[in-house]
């Protein structure tokens, strides 16, 4: 018999901005055993989907501690991942310059539970988040992002933020 396979969906499968690579988070609310069924369902190969383990129970979904951004950067909280997961994130990023580590305080303020896109009207790379510390805002703006803060105070009480309230209808990938 196969082990019980549970996955809480989009919160655990995060695509890079060009949709060439995905990160799959497991360890809190998603079982590692759901990795292969996810690959099968989306017709993805293991080389397309990097598996990372979440070890801090405060970060129960991948989208609470990692956000691939529109210009190819990865916003993440290192303390949420085990050592193998951190190596995998570094490998997937391709370069140290592509990684933007948030502090524990920034992570607890749901800075990674954000959405990033290229504006169809201005062409600007935008990141929408409930919180930007002055430090994080300076880093993001220095890398070319327009930071848009939105009020999410009440929703934050539920344990999520911006990323939890969007559907990626514009992000498509042909499978099969």
C-alpha positions as CSV (number, residue, x, y, z in Angstrom):
1,X,0.0,0.0,0.0
2,X,1.2,3.5,-0.8
3,X,1.6,6.0,2.1
4,X,-1.1,8.6,2.5
5,X,-0.2,11.5,0.2
6,X,-1.4,14.9,1.1
7,X,-0.5,18.2,-0.5
8,X,-2.0,21.6,0.2
9,X,-1.7,22.7,-3.4
10,X,-0.5,26.0,-4.8
11,X,1.0,27.0,-1.5
12,X,3.6,24.3,-1.9
13,X,4.5,24.5,-5.6
14,X,6.1,27.7,-6.5
15,X,7.3,28.5,-10.1
16,X,10.2,30.7,-11.0
17,X,9.3,33.8,-13.0
18,X,10.0,32.2,-16.3
19,X,8.1,29.0,-15.4
20,X,11.2,26.9,-16.2
21,X,11.6,25.6,-12.6
22,X,9.5,24.9,-9.6
23,X,10.1,24.6,-5.9
24,X,8.1,22.0,-4.0
25,X,7.8,22.5,-0.2
26,X,7.1,19.7,2.2
27,X,7.4,18.9,5.9
28,X,4.7,20.8,7.7
29,X,1.3,20.4,6.0
30,X,2.4,18.5,2.9
31,X,3.9,15.1,2.8
32,X,7.1,14.4,0.9
33,X,5.3,11.4,-0.6
34,X,3.1,13.7,-2.6
35,X,6.1,14.9,-4.7
36,X,6.0,12.1,-7.3
37,X,2.2,12.4,-7.8
38,X,2.6,16.1,-8.3
39,X,5.3,15.5,-11.0
40,X,2.9,13.0,-12.7
41,X,-0.1,15.2,-12.5
42,X,1.7,18.2,-14.1
43,X,3.9,16.1,-16.4
44,X,7.0,17.5,-14.8
45,X,10.4,15.8,-14.4
46,X,12.5,15.8,-11.2
47,X,14.8,18.2,-12.9
48,X,11.9,20.7,-13.3
49,X,10.9,20.6,-9.6
50,X,13.3,21.2,-6.7
51,X,12.2,19.6,-3.5
52,X,12.8,21.7,-0.3
53,X,11.9,20.7,3.3
54,X,10.3,23.2,5.7
55,X,11.5,22.7,9.2
56,X,10.1,25.6,11.2
57,X,6.5,25.0,12.1
58,X,5.8,28.8,11.9
59,X,6.3,28.5,8.1
60,X,3.8,25.7,7.3
61,X,3.6,26.4,3.5
62,X,6.3,27.2,1.0
63,X,4.6,30.5,0.1
64,X,5.0,31.7,3.7
65,X,8.8,31.6,3.4
66,X,9.7,31.9,-0.3
67,X,8.6,34.0,-3.2
68,X,10.1,33.8,-6.7
69,X,10.2,37.4,-8.1
70,X,9.5,38.8,-11.5
71,X,13.1,39.6,-12.4
72,X,14.3,36.1,-11.5
73,X,15.3,36.7,-7.8
74,X,14.1,34.5,-5.0
75,X,12.9,36.1,-1.8
76,X,13.3,33.6,1.1
77,X,13.7,33.1,4.8
78,X,16.7,30.7,5.3
79,X,15.6,29.6,8.8
80,X,12.5,27.9,7.4
81,X,14.6,25.3,5.5
82,X,16.8,22.4,6.3
83,X,20.4,22.4,5.1
84,X,19.6,20.3,2.0
85,X,16.7,22.6,1.2
86,X,19.0,25.7,1.4
87,X,21.5,24.0,-0.9
88,X,18.7,23.3,-3.3
89,X,17.4,26.9,-3.2
90,X,21.0,28.1,-3.9
91,X,21.3,25.7,-6.8
92,X,17.9,26.7,-8.3
93,X,18.7,30.4,-8.0
94,X,21.7,30.0,-10.2
95,X,23.7,32.7,-8.5
96,X,24.0,34.3,-5.0
97,X,22.9,37.6,-6.5
98,X,19.5,36.1,-7.3
99,X,18.9,35.3,-3.7
100,X,17.3,37.8,-1.3
101,X,17.3,36.6,2.3
102,X,14.8,38.1,4.7
103,X,15.3,38.3,8.4
104,X,13.2,36.4,10.9
105,X,11.3,39.6,11.8
106,X,10.6,40.2,8.1
107,X,9.5,36.6,7.6
108,X,7.2,36.8,10.6
109,X,5.6,39.9,9.0
110,X,4.8,37.7,5.9
111,X,7.2,39.6,3.6
112,X,7.7,36.5,1.6
113,X,3.9,35.9,1.2
114,X,3.9,38.3,-1.7
115,X,3.2,38.5,-5.4
116,X,5.6,39.8,-8.1
117,X,4.9,40.5,-11.7
118,X,5.8,42.7,-14.6
119,X,3.2,45.5,-15.0
120,X,1.5,45.2,-18.4
121,X,1.1,49.0,-18.5
122,X,4.4,50.4,-17.2
123,X,6.7,47.4,-17.8
124,X,7.9,47.8,-14.2
125,X,8.8,44.8,-12.0
126,X,6.3,45.1,-9.1
127,X,6.2,43.2,-5.8
128,X,3.1,43.4,-3.7
129,X,3.4,42.6,0.0
130,X,1.8,43.4,3.3
131,X,5.2,44.5,4.8
132,X,8.5,45.9,3.6
133,X,11.0,46.8,6.3
134,X,13.2,49.7,5.3
135,X,16.1,47.3,4.8
136,X,14.1,45.0,2.5
137,X,12.5,47.8,0.6
138,X,16.0,49.3,-0.1
139,X,17.3,45.9,-1.3
140,X,14.3,45.3,-3.6
141,X,14.3,48.8,-5.0
142,X,18.1,48.5,-5.6
143,X,17.4,45.4,-7.7
144,X,14.8,47.2,-9.8
145,X,11.5,46.4,-8.1
146,X,8.6,48.8,-7.4
147,X,7.4,47.9,-3.9
148,X,3.6,48.2,-3.3
149,X,2.5,47.7,0.2
150,X,-1.2,46.6,0.8
151,X,-3.1,46.6,4.0
152,X,-3.6,43.0,5.1
153,X,-3.7,43.4,8.8
154,X,-6.9,41.4,9.4
155,X,-6.0,38.7,6.9
156,X,-2.6,38.3,8.5
157,X,-4.4,37.0,11.6
158,X,-5.4,33.9,9.6
159,X,-1.8,33.1,9.0
160,X,-1.4,34.3,5.4
161,X,-1.1,37.4,3.2
162,X,-1.1,38.5,-0.4
163,X,0.1,35.2,-2.0
164,X,-2.7,33.3,-0.3
165,X,-5.4,35.5,-1.9
166,X,-4.5,35.3,-5.6
167,X,-5.0,32.9,-8.4
168,X,-2.3,32.6,-11.1
169,X,-4.5,32.9,-14.1
170,X,-1.8,34.7,-16.2
171,X,0.9,32.1,-15.5
172,X,0.4,29.2,-17.8
173,X,2.6,26.3,-18.9
174,X,1.9,23.8,-21.5
175,X,2.1,20.3,-20.1
176,X,2.2,16.9,-21.7
